Amino acid sequence: MIQDEDTPEADKGLAQRQIIHLIYGLFALGIVSCGFFGPAIIAAIVLAYLKRADMVGTVSAGHIDWVIRTFWWGLLWIVLSAIAMFVFVGFVTGAIAVIWVIYRLIKGWLAHCAGEMPLPGL
């Protein structure tokens, strides 16, 4: 049976849904390993930026933006918490920032599994 190149079966790459799972999985690996696999987070963000244009106008685009925003806001709060450690409140704010990143990661991944866009908010 000859397949037309325009059919989805002829697509040699990963499906958008699989790419989103890979991005969430890499991000989660970096978080769960307490930074030991930190490069996995960087790989997830690089992949998200590379695939962002391919997913414009789809549900997956919302997940790409969700992960990218989670990364940058989380990084900001972790850096500010590291600075605040000099006045001994950084441990608390750092813990809150990590919990927030984990919450957003879980919330987005569950929405993806349900085929929905992550809801705006926290």
Helices and strands as residue ranges (DSSP letters): G 8-10, H 16-32, H 38-51, G 53-55, H 59-84, G 85-87, H 90-113
